[in-house]
Amino acid sequence: MSATRTKPVKLQVNDSGSWRNVIRFDAADDAQCVAITEAAATLGRAASRATFRIAMDDALQLPLLHWTREKGWVES
């Protein structure tokens, strides 16, 4: 039996001063990552004040990536 690698993260949005969870997903799944980051960027381009981040899904919520309209996705 092979071990499944997982990297639990969450997509968060900030459109009014605080980060809120949108969805939890596995960052080890490349297809899931692409679909979620593309969807978030599409939403962000439609909402003038929204920024997004992907953070670890744990108590520290360490940010891994940030998205802004000006820069797109960048490492934190």
C-alpha positions as CSV (number, residue, x, y, z in Angstrom):
1,M,0.0,0.0,0.0
2,S,1.5,3.4,-1.0
3,A,1.2,6.4,1.2
4,T,-0.7,9.3,-0.1
5,R,1.1,12.6,0.2
6,T,-1.1,15.5,1.2
7,K,-0.4,19.2,1.9
8,P,-3.6,20.6,3.4
9,V,-4.1,24.3,2.6
10,K,-6.9,26.7,2.3
11,L,-7.8,29.5,-0.1
12,Q,-8.7,32.7,1.7
13,V,-10.2,36.0,0.5
14,N,-9.8,39.5,1.9
15,D,-12.2,42.1,0.6
16,S,-13.0,44.1,3.7
17,G,-10.0,44.0,6.1
18,S,-9.9,40.4,7.3
19,W,-9.1,37.0,5.8
20,R,-12.0,34.5,5.4
21,N,-11.8,30.9,4.4
22,V,-13.2,30.0,0.9
23,I,-12.2,26.4,0.5
24,R,-9.8,23.8,1.8
25,F,-7.8,21.6,-0.6
26,D,-4.7,19.5,-1.1
27,A,-1.8,21.5,-2.5
28,A,-0.1,18.2,-3.4
29,D,-2.8,17.7,-6.1
30,D,-1.5,19.8,-9.1
31,A,-4.8,19.7,-11.0
32,Q,-6.7,20.9,-7.9
33,C,-4.2,23.8,-7.4
34,V,-4.4,25.0,-11.0
35,A,-8.2,24.9,-11.0
36,I,-8.5,26.8,-7.6
37,T,-5.9,29.4,-8.4
38,E,-7.4,30.1,-11.8
39,A,-10.9,30.4,-10.4
40,A,-9.7,32.7,-7.6
41,A,-7.9,34.9,-10.1
42,T,-11.1,35.1,-12.3
43,L,-13.1,36.2,-9.2
44,G,-10.4,38.7,-8.2
45,R,-10.4,40.4,-11.6
46,A,-14.2,40.8,-11.3
47,A,-14.2,42.1,-7.7
48,S,-12.2,45.3,-7.5
49,R,-11.2,45.0,-3.8
50,A,-10.6,41.3,-3.4
51,T,-7.2,39.8,-2.7
52,F,-6.6,36.1,-2.2
53,R,-4.0,34.0,-0.4
54,I,-3.3,30.3,0.0
55,A,-2.3,29.4,3.5
56,M,-1.4,26.3,5.4
57,D,-4.5,24.7,6.9
58,D,-3.3,24.6,10.5
59,A,-3.3,26.8,13.6
60,L,-0.5,29.1,12.2
61,Q,-2.1,29.7,8.8
62,L,1.3,30.4,7.2
63,P,0.7,32.2,3.9
64,L,2.3,30.4,0.9
65,L,0.9,32.5,-2.0
66,H,-0.8,35.9,-2.4
67,W,-2.9,37.2,-5.4
68,T,-3.5,40.8,-6.3
69,R,-4.9,42.4,-9.4
70,E,-1.6,44.2,-9.9
71,K,0.8,41.2,-9.5
72,G,-1.2,38.0,-9.9
73,W,0.0,35.0,-7.8
74,V,3.3,35.5,-6.0
75,E,5.0,33.5,-3.3
76,S,4.7,35.0,0.2
